[in-house]
Amino acid sequence: MLNMQKFHTYILIALVVGLFLVQWQINKVDRKLTCIYNQVNALPAFIVPELRADFTALQKQVELVESACDKSYIFSGIKN
C-alpha cells in the first residue's frame, strides 16, 4: 500500500514539473512571436518616406523592437 502512495506522489511530482516546463516553453514561444510581430509592424516606419521623416516615431519603433527582441527577455522573460 505504501508503494502505491509513493508511486502516486512521484506521478504528481512529474506532472507538476512537466506542466511547469510546458508553460515555460509556451511563454518563450510567445515572447519570440511578440518579437516577430513587432518587427513586422515596424516595417512601414522604415519603408514609407513620410513615416521615416518623423525621427521620434522612428526612434520609438526601434526601441520597441529592441526591447521585445532582446535575447535575455526572450529566454528569461525579464526585461532589462
CYANA upper distance limits for C-alpha pairs under 8 A (distance plus 0.5 A):
  1 MET  CA      5 GLN  CA      7.13
  2 LEU  CA      6 LYS  CA      6.86
  3 ASN  CA      7 PHE  CA      6.60
  4 MET  CA      8 HIS  CA      6.78
  5 GLN  CA      9 THR  CA      6.68
  6 LYS  CA     10 TYR  CA      6.63
  7 PHE  CA     11 ILE  CA      6.69
  8 HIS  CA     12 LEU  CA      6.59
  9 THR  CA     13 ILE  CA      6.67
 10 TYR  CA     14 ALA  CA      6.57
 11 ILE  CA     15 LEU  CA      6.63
 12 LEU  CA     16 VAL  CA      6.71
 13 ILE  CA     17 VAL  CA      6.68
 14 ALA  CA     18 GLY  CA      6.44
 15 LEU  CA     19 LEU  CA      6.49
 16 VAL  CA     20 PHE  CA      6.67
 17 VAL  CA     21 LEU  CA      6.77
 18 GLY  CA     22 VAL  CA      6.64
 19 LEU  CA     23 GLN  CA      6.58
 20 PHE  CA     24 TRP  CA      6.67
 21 LEU  CA     25 GLN  CA      6.74
 22 VAL  CA     26 ILE  CA      6.70
 23 GLN  CA     27 ASN  CA      6.67
 24 TRP  CA     28 LYS  CA      6.70
 25 GLN  CA     29 VAL  CA      6.69
 26 ILE  CA     30 ASP  CA      6.61
 27 ASN  CA     31 ARG  CA      6.72
 27 ASN  CA     77 GLY  CA      8.43
 28 LYS  CA     32 LYS  CA      6.81
 28 LYS  CA     74 ILE  CA      6.39
 28 LYS  CA     75 PHE  CA      6.60
 28 LYS  CA     76 SER  CA      8.42
 28 LYS  CA     77 GLY  CA      7.99
 29 VAL  CA     33 LEU  CA      6.61
 30 ASP  CA     34 THR  CA      6.61
 31 ARG  CA     35 CYS  CA      6.78
 31 ARG  CA     68 ALA  CA      7.89
 31 ARG  CA     73 TYR  CA      8.19
 31 ARG  CA     74 ILE  CA      5.89
 31 ARG  CA     77 GLY  CA      8.09
 32 LYS  CA     36 ILE  CA      6.89
 32 LYS  CA     69 CYS  CA      7.80
 32 LYS  CA     74 ILE  CA      6.62
 33 LEU  CA     37 TYR  CA      6.50
 34 THR  CA     38 ASN  CA      6.59
 34 THR  CA     68 ALA  CA      7.19
 35 CYS  CA     39 GLN  CA      6.73
 35 CYS  CA     65 VAL  CA      7.12
 35 CYS  CA     68 ALA  CA      5.51
 35 CYS  CA     69 CYS  CA      5.40
 36 ILE  CA     40 VAL  CA      6.74
 36 ILE  CA     69 CYS  CA      8.44
 37 TYR  CA     41 ASN  CA      6.69
 38 ASN  CA     42 ALA  CA      6.55
 38 ASN  CA     64 LEU  CA      7.79
 38 ASN  CA     65 VAL  CA      6.17
 38 ASN  CA     68 ALA  CA      7.85
 39 GLN  CA     43 LEU  CA      7.03
 39 GLN  CA     65 VAL  CA      6.42
 42 ALA  CA     46 PHE  CA      7.48
 42 ALA  CA     61 GLN  CA      6.40
 42 ALA  CA     62 VAL  CA      8.11
 42 ALA  CA     65 VAL  CA      8.01
 43 LEU  CA     47 ILE  CA      6.67
 44 PRO  CA     48 VAL  CA      6.00
 44 PRO  CA     51 LEU  CA      7.85
 45 ALA  CA     51 LEU  CA      5.63
 45 ALA  CA     52 ARG  CA      6.10
 45 ALA  CA     57 ALA  CA      8.36
 45 ALA  CA     58 LEU  CA      6.57
 45 ALA  CA     61 GLN  CA      7.93
 46 PHE  CA     51 LEU  CA      7.72
 46 PHE  CA     52 ARG  CA      6.14
 46 PHE  CA     58 LEU  CA      7.90
 47 ILE  CA     51 LEU  CA      8.34
 47 ILE  CA     52 ARG  CA      7.59
 48 VAL  CA     52 ARG  CA      6.65
 49 PRO  CA     53 ALA  CA      6.70
 50 GLU  CA     54 ASP  CA      7.76
 51 LEU  CA     57 ALA  CA      8.13
 51 LEU  CA     58 LEU  CA      7.85
 52 ARG  CA     58 LEU  CA      6.83
 54 ASP  CA     58 LEU  CA      6.80
 55 PHE  CA     59 GLN  CA      6.51
 56 THR  CA     60 LYS  CA      6.66
 57 ALA  CA     61 GLN  CA      6.83
 58 LEU  CA     62 VAL  CA      6.81
 59 GLN  CA     63 GLU  CA      6.70
 60 LYS  CA     64 LEU  CA      6.64
 61 GLN  CA     65 VAL  CA      6.71
 62 VAL  CA     66 GLU  CA      6.57
 63 GLU  CA     67 SER  CA      6.54
 64 LEU  CA     68 ALA  CA      6.69
 65 VAL  CA     69 CYS  CA      6.42
 66 GLU  CA     70 ASP  CA      6.43
 67 SER  CA     73 TYR  CA      8.32
 67 SER  CA     79 LYS  CA      7.72
 68 ALA  CA     73 TYR  CA      7.67
 68 ALA  CA     74 ILE  CA      8.19
 69 CYS  CA     73 TYR  CA      7.73
 69 CYS  CA     74 ILE  CA      7.30
 70 ASP  CA     74 ILE  CA      6.88
 70 ASP  CA     79 LYS  CA      8.38
 71 LYS  CA     75 PHE  CA      6.70
 72 SER  CA     76 SER  CA      6.20
 72 SER  CA     77 GLY  CA      7.67
 72 SER  CA     78 ILE  CA      7.43
 72 SER  CA     79 LYS  CA      7.75
 72 SER  CA     80 ASN  CA      8.39
 73 TYR  CA     77 GLY  CA      5.00
 73 TYR  CA     78 ILE  CA      5.46
 73 TYR  CA     79 LYS  CA      5.63
 73 TYR  CA     80 ASN  CA      8.02
